[in-house]
Amino acid sequence: MAKIDAIVSWKKLNLGAAITEPGSARQFLTGDWRTQRPILNKEECIRCGRCWIYCPEAAYNEDEEGYFICDLNYCKGCGICAQECPVGAITMTLEET
Amino acid sequence: MPKRVGMEVSIGIAEAVKLCDVDVISAYPITPQTHIVEHLSELVANGELDAEFIPVESEHTAISVGAGASATGARVYTATSSQGLALMHEILFIVSSMRLPIVMTVANRALSAPINIWNDHSDIMAERDIGWIQTFAINGQEAYDLTFHAFRVAEDEKVQLPVVVNIDGFTLSHVIEPIELVEKELVDKYLPPRKPILTLHPDNPVTMGPVGIPEVYTEARKQLEVALMDSKEVVVKAWQEFKKIFGREYHPIETYKTKDAELIFVTMGSITETAMLAVDKLREKGEKVGLVYIRLWRPFPHEEFYNAIKKAKILAVLDRAISYGTNSGPVYTEIRSSLFDKKKKPYVQGFVAGLGGRDIPTERFFEMIEIARSAAEKGECPQYIHLDVKED
């Protein structure tokens, strides 16, 4: 039989495919969807946090120095952060294959 | 003895819903369903029924609100017809896939265009594959009884699926019939409070209806299909239990004078009682005819259907809807597919009649016999015949 690309048997799937474990979306790494990655220029960054606010994947996290760093495990490369950055500190660059 | 009361069937259904102690009724009025929800609205307004009646702005919202309420564990009822059912379309799949045991009465009515408020089965046939359990009532008593049955089956631990009870618009919904009303205590015995398996509650967070990536979606669909197929056993048991408590007997497939019948009519819904009259008249003339009517449409009871018709030589299947662009009505297609692998099977002739409220008199059944017999003799390639259409 050819390989079946499935996570769980239909017999073990929760009723109606419900998810009963909170925060399980974290296990789903969406970073490999990305074709472009955001590059932050810390010299220009004013640490306003707009990238963190606008990121639809909540991929940005604040570091100890107050910079907002993109977690590339989840970043889909949509570029909203670069668009919204008021000082142009984020640029999108093509992912190298 | 329980009392038989003359009442409009729509009012009877609303009274049945009241006895089922529903928590939420979310509905939008549409002819010919209106009297059901109007009466429920009155019952809630005057304090006879302790439920939330949510008068929404469309049927799309009616079923969406119902889904949300059902997800919190509430017992939910709604009703609609025709364009209203069509407007619910995308949410109907979500309700079954999320395994929400909503009960809905559909007062069957034709679909536009041209605009037509009268009865046929084109509304529900367009929603045939929504994954809901679907039953058809032939008279007021059944419309009443099937309402209790629907909640009992829907909420069964093994089922957890929504149910549509189909009643013919006007010919049932607006007709006054004698209905044997049931006692509240007996309903309570038959229908225990709902025990949901998963509910939306802050104490136990659950995500219902999440994204189903390709690695999950197939299994989710398989789960629904198996649940629907397996529900037949519960549907049948719930009717057996119904008989024990209320005394009336129901089966997925019913027969009328089929014992020695060479030709059997197949019907669904209220036209069945006209077909019975036709069978009686034909029997008086010595014709060996009978009738099989389908009460459980989904899941389709293939085995029961075959057992009911296997001795017949000819089946005359009456559809109240057209499945456009092929050679059939939906019931006819179902039956021919069901019988395809059987070595011994009757000749099956399909008919379409009674669209958009066109009357089907007993004479129409006499015509069906002639046509079906002649076709069977010739062994012509089967095609459905549209009976009551003016050609010239």
Contacts between the chains, C-beta under 8 A, distances in Angstrom:
chain1	res1	chain2	res2	distance
A	5	B	214	6.9
A	5	B	215	5.7
A	6	B	215	5.4
A	6	B	216	7.3
A	6	B	218	6.6
A	6	B	219	5.9
A	7	B	215	4.6
A	7	B	216	5.7
A	7	B	219	7.9
A	8	B	216	7.1
A	8	B	219	6.2
A	9	B	219	6.6
A	10	B	218	7.8
A	10	B	219	3.9
A	10	B	220	7.4
A	10	B	222	4.0
A	10	B	223	4.6
A	10	B	226	7.1
A	11	B	223	7.9
A	13	B	216	7.4
A	13	B	219	5.1
A	13	B	220	6.3
A	13	B	223	5.5
A	14	B	198	7.3
A	15	B	99	5.1
A	15	B	160	6.3
A	15	B	197	5.4
A	15	B	198	5.8
A	16	B	97	6.1
A	16	B	98	4.3
A	16	B	99	3.9
A	16	B	100	7.7
A	16	B	160	7.8
A	16	B	198	7.5
A	16	B	208	6.3
A	16	B	209	7.4
A	16	B	220	7.6
A	16	B	223	7.9
A	17	B	97	7.3
A	17	B	209	7.8
A	17	B	210	6.7
A	17	B	212	5.7
A	17	B	216	6.5
A	17	B	219	7.8
A	17	B	220	4.1
A	17	B	223	7.3
A	18	B	98	7.6
A	18	B	198	5.3
A	18	B	206	5.4
A	18	B	207	6.4
A	18	B	208	5.0
A	18	B	209	7.9
A	18	B	210	7.4
A	19	B	206	6.9
A	19	B	207	3.9
A	19	B	210	5.2
A	20	B	198	7.2
A	20	B	204	7.8
A	20	B	206	5.5
A	20	B	207	8.0
A	22	B	205	4.7
